[in-house]
Amino acid sequence: MTAQAHLPMAEVTVSPQVAAAFPDVRVLCVEAEVGGGDAIAREVQERWTQQHGLWHGVAKAEIRAHQAIDAYRRFSRQIGVDPDRQPPSIQALVERGLRTKPLGNWPKINSTVDAVNVTAVATMVALGVFDAERLSGPVRLALSQGGERLRPIGAQEDVAVEPDRLILADDARVLSLFAHRDGVHQAVRADTRRVLLLACVVDGIAPDQAAEALRQSADLLNLR
């Protein structure tokens, strides 16, 4: 493995409206190359096995009381999302993929997304991953004007974005309802070879934690 720790970290541009409404929110990002799928898949399986051993059978109350999960749950409430109905990504991965499922039944999408997900659980930092070659210009964090279109992953048609929703967008489109639901356009595919990794910093999650999670993700994706 060739470490990608030297890759330059950056921050997603935050609009003045978002900065005023959510002063603790930052999104760190880094571009990374994706290596060989088989090598990544083997390491991902080992890491998911480790996480299964840590989380299997743990009570829901204990999971939700974890410092990092609690931080993301508080942030969900800030942006108008009920964390009991739509749990933060890390909580969902732990509760739905590890807490009650038999060994080996963690969420499987493709080796790249699986690698990012297991790193998120291991570091307790909410991570995202976009196909870098399908982005149009820099990604920014903004509030929606209302009426923008987004086709979420798994949906059959576009949905209209409500006004004043926290979104990630590039120069061409809305990419996601932030920390909640990604669009299909920039979704990572089996043949994706360059990705943009994103880490969500909120009150209770330090930028250094997020940067370390990005480094770990980049290094795992670079396995060959």
NORMO-V551494 format. One record per residue. D_LAST is the distance of its C-alpha to the last C-alpha in whole Angstrom. Layout:
D_LAST, D_LAST
This chain:
6, 9, 11, 13, 16, 18, 18, 21, 23, 25, 28, 29, 32, 35, 38, 41, 43, 39, 40, 43, 43, 40, 40, 37, 34, 31, 28, 25, 23, 20, 17, 14, 11, 9, 5, 5, 8, 8, 6, 7, 10, 11, 11, 13, 15, 16, 16, 19, 20, 21, 23, 25, 26, 27, 29, 30, 34, 34, 37, 37, 39, 37, 34, 36, 37, 34, 34, 31, 32, 36, 35, 33, 36, 39, 37, 37, 41, 41, 40, 42, 39, 40, 37, 39, 39, 36, 34, 31, 28, 27, 30, 29, 26, 28, 31, 30, 26, 27, 31, 32, 30, 29, 25, 23, 25, 23, 23, 20, 19, 16, 12, 13, 16, 16, 13, 16, 19, 18, 18, 21, 22, 21, 22, 25, 25, 25, 22, 22, 19, 20, 19, 20, 21, 23, 25, 28, 29, 29, 28, 32, 33, 37, 39, 40, 43, 44, 43, 40, 38, 35, 33, 31, 28, 30, 33, 35, 37, 37, 39, 41, 40, 43, 44, 43, 40, 37, 34, 31, 32, 31, 33, 33, 33, 33, 29, 30, 33, 32, 30, 31, 30, 28, 29, 27, 27, 24, 22, 18, 18, 15, 15, 15, 12, 14, 16, 19, 19, 22, 24, 27, 30, 33, 36, 35, 31, 31, 29, 27, 26, 24, 23, 21, 20, 18, 17, 15, 14, 12, 10, 9, 9, 6, 4, 0
